[in-house]
Amino acid sequence: MKNVDDFLVLLRDELALPVTATDLGRGLDTVEAWDSVHMLALCTLLERETGRSMPLSEVLEAPSLEAVYQLAMAS
């Protein structure tokens, strides 16, 4: 995963979430079809894609997909 566009492809293709770039900054509770299972699956996918562990406690506090993306890139 090299950039935010790759992140969006991951969300759409791997998690079947109908998201666009404008959805990234929205609160997770307002993202269509989002639930806690998606968060766990996303963490697993991001660890696979980046080769790094995701800081689970920080991910669980993330207010948006953009924040999760930033954590993945910083890990």
One Martini backbone bead per residue (centre of mass of N, CA, C, O) as a GRO file, in nm:
protein
   75
    1MET     BB    1   0.092   0.040   0.028
    2LYS     BB    2   0.131   0.383  -0.094
    3ASN     BB    3  -0.169   0.508  -0.073
    4VAL     BB    4  -0.492   0.621  -0.053
    5ASP     BB    5  -0.588   0.467  -0.304
    6ASP     BB    6  -0.509   0.187  -0.198
    7PHE     BB    7  -0.692   0.200   0.047
    8LEU     BB    8  -0.960   0.217  -0.109
    9VAL     BB    9  -0.928  -0.050  -0.258
   10LEU     BB   10  -0.924  -0.223  -0.007
   11LEU     BB   11  -1.204  -0.146   0.098
   12ARG     BB   12  -1.358  -0.238  -0.158
   13ASP     BB   13  -1.233  -0.527  -0.231
   14GLU     BB   14  -1.199  -0.667   0.065
   15LEU     BB   15  -1.471  -0.524   0.223
   16ALA     BB   16  -1.709  -0.405   0.051
   17LEU     BB   17  -1.688  -0.088   0.058
   18PRO     BB   18  -1.875   0.211  -0.029
   19VAL     BB   19  -1.610   0.412  -0.087
   20THR     BB   20  -1.467   0.735  -0.069
   21ALA     BB   21  -1.270   1.002  -0.019
   22THR     BB   22  -1.502   1.154   0.143
   23ASP     BB   23  -1.524   0.921   0.373
   24LEU     BB   24  -1.255   0.934   0.540
   25GLY     BB   25  -1.348   1.185   0.744
   26ARG     BB   26  -1.563   1.034   0.858
   27GLY     BB   27  -1.734   0.893   1.078
   28LEU     BB   28  -1.764   0.563   1.140
   29ASP     BB   29  -2.080   0.581   1.212
   30THR     BB   30  -2.128   0.700   0.890
   31VAL     BB   31  -2.035   0.452   0.747
   32GLU     BB   32  -2.129   0.249   0.520
   33ALA     BB   33  -2.139  -0.076   0.665
   34TRP     BB   34  -2.006  -0.028   0.930
   35ASP     BB   35  -1.805  -0.234   1.159
   36SER     BB   36  -1.619  -0.422   1.379
   37VAL     BB   37  -1.536  -0.634   1.169
   38HIS     BB   38  -1.399  -0.437   0.978
   39MET     BB   39  -1.175  -0.350   1.169
   40LEU     BB   40  -1.036  -0.624   1.199
   41ALA     BB   41  -0.992  -0.675   0.899
   42LEU     BB   42  -0.830  -0.418   0.843
   43CYS     BB   43  -0.592  -0.476   1.027
   44THR     BB   44  -0.505  -0.733   0.884
   45LEU     BB   45  -0.461  -0.605   0.604
   46LEU     BB   46  -0.254  -0.389   0.691
   47GLU     BB   47  -0.043  -0.585   0.795
   48ARG     BB   48  -0.003  -0.727   0.526
   49GLU     BB   49   0.064  -0.472   0.348
   50THR     BB   50   0.300  -0.345   0.551
   51GLY     BB   51   0.443  -0.549   0.770
   52ARG     BB   52   0.285  -0.429   1.023
   53SER     BB   53   0.180  -0.343   1.319
   54MET     BB   54  -0.108  -0.255   1.475
   55PRO     BB   55  -0.233  -0.018   1.702
   56LEU     BB   56  -0.509  -0.119   1.847
   57SER     BB   57  -0.579   0.105   2.054
   58GLU     BB   58  -0.571   0.332   1.835
   59VAL     BB   59  -0.771   0.218   1.633
   60LEU     BB   60  -1.019   0.210   1.832
   61GLU     BB   61  -0.994   0.546   1.850
   62ALA     BB   62  -1.061   0.601   1.574
   63PRO     BB   63  -1.272   0.836   1.395
   64SER     BB   64  -1.146   0.736   1.110
   65LEU     BB   65  -1.016   0.624   0.817
   66GLU     BB   66  -0.790   0.830   0.807
   67ALA     BB   67  -0.669   0.754   1.083
   68VAL     BB   68  -0.603   0.463   1.007
   69TYR     BB   69  -0.416   0.529   0.776
   70GLN     BB   70  -0.210   0.688   0.943
   71LEU     BB   71  -0.132   0.450   1.125
   72ALA     BB   72  -0.032   0.263   0.898
   73MET     BB   73   0.195   0.465   0.798
   74ALA     BB   74   0.341   0.490   1.094
   75SER     BB   75   0.409   0.184   1.181
   0.00000   0.00000   0.00000
